[in-house]
């Protein structure tokens, strides 16, 4: 009875590990020999932050769980002090965290793993670690989805700017003639007001000159008519003086 209970308990653990394998996006096997307890705790914390879990499981249980799911290739790497890392949110996070941690902790060794139900060797897991994680993929996807909208928004903005500039130019062209006509009218009125006194002064001078000329013309004949009869009467009254020639001829 005691042995049966132990067997049932082990089978229960195997079933739980097998269930985690099927529910996970990826499973990575890593050897942690040589790491301190503090560093293992740090690694666990880093994995938890990315939606992953790390378990130290006995190899015979891990092998039975892998065999029940059909991962016979994975069974070859389940020897030694191994840990199994389960990634629930995406296929990349577990491998990415492990390889980032291994850069500073050379004693951590990544062996192999399962991604989307397929077996991957150490080199393939390393390639997967270089891919962006779920958050990075969502950011890239959002960028791809938003780029057409961004271009559309930029295009609409440029069109509105062009329309506004054209409207402002038309408004300026309409306002400019009005300003010019007002200025021209003011200048013309100023010129006319300045020119009118000058023209009037010139006209008055011409009229005065004509009037003076007429007065002079009328005054000269009258003077002549009064003086001429007097001169003729004097000439008749006075005797002619004899010249020397007249005397000699006599």
C-alpha positions in Angstrom: 0.0 0.0 0.0 2.8 2.4 0.9 4.6 1.7 -2.4 1.4 2.2 -4.3 0.8 5.6 -2.7 4.3 6.6 -3.7 3.8 5.4 -7.3 0.4 7.3 -7.5 2.0 10.4 -6.1 4.9 10.3 -8.7 2.4 9.7 -11.5 0.4 12.7 -10.3 3.6 14.8 -10.5 4.4 13.4 -14.0 0.9 14.3 -15.2 1.3 17.8 -13.8 4.7 18.3 -15.6 3.2 16.8 -18.8 0.3 19.2 -18.6 2.7 22.2 -18.2 4.6 21.1 -21.2 1.4 21.0 -23.4 0.0 24.3 -22.0 3.3 26.2 -22.4 4.3 28.1 -25.6 7.9 26.8 -25.1 9.9 24.6 -22.7 13.7 25.0 -22.2 16.0 22.6 -20.4 19.0 24.3 -18.7 21.8 23.0 -16.5 22.3 25.2 -13.4 25.2 23.3 -11.8 27.7 25.8 -10.2 25.2 28.6 -9.7 24.7 29.9 -6.2 21.3 30.0 -4.5 21.2 33.8 -4.7 21.8 33.7 -8.5 19.2 31.0 -9.0 16.7 33.1 -7.1 17.6 36.1 -9.3 17.1 34.0 -12.4 13.7 32.8 -11.1 12.7 36.4 -10.5 13.8 37.5 -14.0 11.8 34.6 -15.6 8.7 35.4 -13.5 8.7 39.0 -14.7 8.5 37.7 -18.3 5.6 35.3 -17.6 7.8 32.2 -17.2 8.4 29.6 -14.4 11.5 27.6 -13.5 11.3 24.2 -11.8 13.9 21.8 -10.6 12.4 18.4 -11.4 13.9 14.9 -11.0 15.1 13.6 -14.4 13.0 10.4 -14.2 9.8 12.4 -13.8 10.8 14.8 -16.5 11.6 11.9 -18.9 8.3 10.2 -18.2 6.4 13.5 -18.8 8.3 14.1 -22.1 7.7 10.5 -23.2 4.0 10.9 -22.5 3.8 13.9 -24.8 5.9 12.3 -27.5 9.1 14.4 -26.9 11.6 11.5 -27.1 14.4 13.8 -28.4 14.2 15.8 -25.3 14.7 12.8 -23.1 18.4 12.5 -24.1 19.2 15.9 -22.5 17.4 15.1 -19.2 20.4 14.0 -17.2 22.4 15.9 -14.6 21.3 18.8 -12.4 18.7 20.2 -14.8 15.9 22.8 -14.5 12.8 23.1 -16.8 11.6 26.6 -17.7 8.1 27.0 -19.0 7.0 30.0 -21.0 3.2 30.6 -20.9 2.9 34.0 -22.8 5.1 33.6 -25.9 7.7 31.3 -27.5 10.7 33.6 -27.0 10.7 35.0 -23.4 12.2 31.9 -21.7 15.1 31.5 -24.1 15.7 35.3 -24.2 15.9 35.6 -20.4 18.2 32.5 -20.1 20.6 33.6 -22.7 20.8 37.2 -21.3 21.5 35.7 -17.8 24.1 33.3 -19.3 26.1 36.2 -20.7 27.1 37.2 -17.1 26.9 33.7 -15.6 28.8 31.3 -17.8 27.9 28.2 -15.6 24.4 28.3 -16.8 24.1 26.0 -19.9 21.1 25.9 -22.2 20.6 22.4 -23.6 17.5 22.1 -25.8 13.8 22.8 -25.7 10.3 22.5 -27.2 8.7 25.3 -29.1 5.1 25.0 -30.3 5.3 21.2 -29.9 8.5 20.8 -31.8 11.9 19.8 -30.6 14.7 22.4 -30.9 18.4 21.8 -30.3 20.6 24.3 -28.4 21.5 26.3 -31.6 17.9 26.7 -32.6 17.0 27.8 -29.1 19.7 30.4 -29.3 18.3 31.7 -32.6 14.9 32.0 -31.0 16.3 34.0 -28.1 17.4 36.7 -30.6 13.8 37.2 -31.7 11.7 40.0 -30.1 9.5 38.8 -27.3 5.7 39.2 -27.1 5.9 42.8 -26.1 8.3 43.6 -28.9 6.2 41.8 -31.5 3.1 43.7 -30.3 5.0 46.9 -30.7 6.1 46.0 -34.2 2.6 44.9 -35.1 1.2 48.1 -33.8 3.7 50.1 -35.7 2.8 48.3 -38.9 -0.9 48.8 -38.3 -0.5 52.5 -37.4 1.9 53.4 -40.2 -0.9 53.7 -42.9 -3.0 55.7 -40.5 0.0 57.9 -39.7 0.6 58.5 -43.4 -3.1 59.2 -44.0 -3.0 61.7 -41.1 0.1 63.4 -42.5 -1.5 63.5 -46.0 -4.7 65.1 -44.6 -2.7 67.6 -42.6 -0.7 68.6 -45.7 -3.9 69.0 -47.7 -5.5 71.2 -45.1 -2.3 73.3 -44.9 -2.3 73.7 -48.7 -6.0 74.7 -48.7 -5.4 77.2 -45.9 -2.4 78.7 -47.6 -4.4 79.1 -50.9 -7.3 80.7 -49.1 -5.0 83.1 -47.3 -3.3 84.0 -50.7 -6.7 84.6 -52.3 -7.7 86.8 -49.4 -4.5 88.8 -49.7 -5.0 89.3 -53.4 -8.5 90.5 -52.8 -7.4 92.9 -50.1 -4.5 94.4 -52.0 -6.4 96.1 -54.8 -8.7 97.7 -52.2 -5.8 99.1 -50.3 -4.2 100.4 -53.5 -7.4 102.1 -54.7 -7.8 103.8 -51.4 -4.2 105.0 -51.4 -4.5 106.1 -55.1 -7.7 108.0 -54.4 -6.0 109.7 -51.4 -3.0 110.6 -53.5 -5.1 111.8 -56.4 -7.2 114.0 -54.1 -4.0 115.4 -52.5 -2.5 116.1 -55.9 -5.8 117.7 -57.1 -6.0 119.8 -53.9 -2.4 120.9 -54.4 -2.8 121.5 -58.1 -6.1 123.5 -57.9 -4.7 126.5 -56.0 -1.8 126.6 -58.5 -4.1 126.4 -61.4 -6.4 129.0 -60.0 -3.5 131.3 -59.2 -2.2 130.9 -62.8 -5.7 131.6 -64.2 -6.1 134.7 -62.1 -2.7 136.0 -63.2 -3.6 135.4 -66.9 -7.0 137.2 -66.4 -5.2 140.1 -64.6 -2.6 140.3 -67.4 -5.3 140.4 -70.1 -7.2 143.1 -68.2 -4.1 145.2 -67.8 -3.3 144.8 -71.5 -6.8 145.9 -72.4 -6.6 149.0 -70.2 -3.3 150.0 -71.7 -4.6 149.5 -75.2 -7.6 151.7 -74.4 -5.5 154.4 -72.6 -2.9 155.0 -75.4 -5.3 156.1 -78.2 -7.1 158.6 -76.0 -3.8 160.2 -75.0 -2.8 160.6 -78.6 -6.1 162.1 -79.7 -5.9 164.8 -77.0 -2.3 165.8 -77.6 -2.2 165.8 -81.4 -4.7 168.8 -82.1 -2.7 170.9 -79.6 0.5 170.2 -81.4 -1.0 171.0 -84.8 -2.4 174.3 -83.6 1.0 175.4 -82.2 2.6 174.5 -85.5 0.2 176.6 -87.4 0.5 179.6 -85.1 4.3 179.7 -84.9 6.1 181.1 -88.0 8.7 179.1 -89.7 12.3 179.9 -88.8 14.5 180.7 -91.8 17.5 178.6 -92.1 20.9 179.9 -93.3 20.3 178.3 -96.7 17.1 180.2 -97.1 18.8 183.5 -96.4 21.6 182.9 -98.8 19.2 182.0 -101.5 17.4 185.3 -101.0 
